[in-house]
Amino acid sequence: MTNSSFTKGKNSYNHQAEEPHLPTKIHIKNGSKNEVSRQREPRNDVSITNDLNRGRVAIFIDGTNLFHAALQLGIEIDYLKLLCRLTAGSRLLRAFFYTGVDISRPTPTRQRTNDKQQGFLFWMRRNGYRVVTKELQATDNTKKPNLNVEIAVDMITLAPHYDTAVLVSGDGDLTYAVNAVSSTGVRVEVVSLRTMTNDCLIDVADYFIDLDSIKQYIQKDSHLGYGYRTLSNSNL
């Protein structure tokens, strides 16, 4: 991935169709970054994102973390709605989606390949996301994809080119990267399910948004019943 073409003066992404401005329920810290004593549990505030000059926004989505959060909420994510919601009318530099990719060959006990996942990732690339993957073998069912290094490197490398980072993850291992980005003057918003979010990550971020408070704006409409096509059945 080449980053040398990024400049502060021009947005390299055109935002998708805008979602109507809906009330945003968001958690915000009591005080500024430099305040010595801060509450661990943020306060509630309303529509604070729309009131802020967020400048250029870069979005970093931990796909696995978001998937498990959606399972706990009992919803299926609409990724176009999610992109519009996280951008919230600001200029979008990049929207990254990080996930592991199953490269295991079919076996007598496991006939299905990763065609469905590849179809989903193909759709994501065509709809405003920069997809970052890591190859994984499904031999160990307990193994989960971990792309924290990739997320941290992209956040830090691109920091000179954006003003607000939106991190969709509750993984405490990303605390150091968030703190490093914040120290450059970038505002960092963490979006995750509160019960899955490490307290240290909330402490170093400027804002915390609980997915539970915005789920009605980012979930698929149940009556539509649409899905992502597999590449094997696609003419694209």
Protein Blocks (a to p, Z undefined) as FASTA:
>chain_A
ZZklpcfkbcfbdcddddddddddddddeddfklmbdcfbdcddehklmmpcebjadddd
dfklmmmmmmmnopacdfklmmmmmnnopacfbdcddddddfbdcdfklmbccklmmmmm
mmmmmnopacddddddfkbmkbccdfklmmmmmmmmmmmmpfbdcdddfbfklmmmmmmm
mmnopacdddddfklpcfklmmmpmbdcdfklmmmmmcccfklopacddfklpcZZ
